[in-house]
């Protein structure tokens, strides 16, 4: 398997913002992420890909400050994926 050969660890997300659609807004991304957000969660926010609506990355980026505020309110520690156990 390529991940093993490259010494990578596959990680699945526990909540995502669904921000790739044309109808996504920062508010909808925040609402979608925080509905399933729990301590130890891994959040998937896409910046762009070949199937995303043009400019859809703006919804994820716009939601990020509110997502971080919600994590602070819930006393969740936010950090890089490499530190996630």
N, C-alpha and C positions, 0 to 999 in steps of 0.2 A: 504494500500500500504506500502511496506517495507520502502521506503524512508521517508514517513511521520512518521512511527513508530520509525524509527531511528533518526528522526529530521534532515534528510539530504535534501539538495536542489539540484534537478537535474539541470545540466548545459549542454548545447549543445555547440559544438565547431563551430566556424565560418570559420576556415581554418585548414587544416591538411597537413602533409608532405608526406603522402603515402609512408612512409619509411619501410614498412614491406615486401616489395617485394625484390626478389633477384636482380633485376636490379636497385634498388634505390642506389643513391650516395648522399653524402652530398650536392653536387651542385643541384641535382634534387629535394631533399627535400627543400632546401632553395628557389629554383625557384617556387616550388608548393605553399609553405607557403606564400611567399611574393606577389604572384599574387593576392591573395584575402585579404591580410593583410590591415586592416584599424584600426583607433583609436577605442578602445573598443573591439577589437577582442579577441577571446579565441582560442588559438592554441593547437591543439592536436598533440603530438609527442609520439609515442608508443615506449616503451623500448623493449618489447617482449611479445609474447603470443603464444598460441599453433598453430596458423596459420601463424606466421611470418617465413620468410626464416631464416635459421641459421645465426646468427651474424648481422641480419638486424638492430639491435639497433645502430650499429656503424654509420649508415647513419644519423639517427636523432641526435645523439651526435655530430657527425662531423659538422652538419649544424647549431647547436645551436649558436656558436660564430658569425657566419655571420648573423643569424636571429636577434640576439641582436644588432649587428652593424646596421642593416637596421632599426630596431626600433629606435635606437638613431638618425640616420640620419633623420628619419621622425618625430622626436621629440615625439615619443610615450613613455609613462611611462610603464615600465615593472614591474609586481609584482605578488604576489601569487594569486591564484584563490579566496581565502577567502576574498581578498580586492576588488575583481571585483564586481562592482555594476551593 
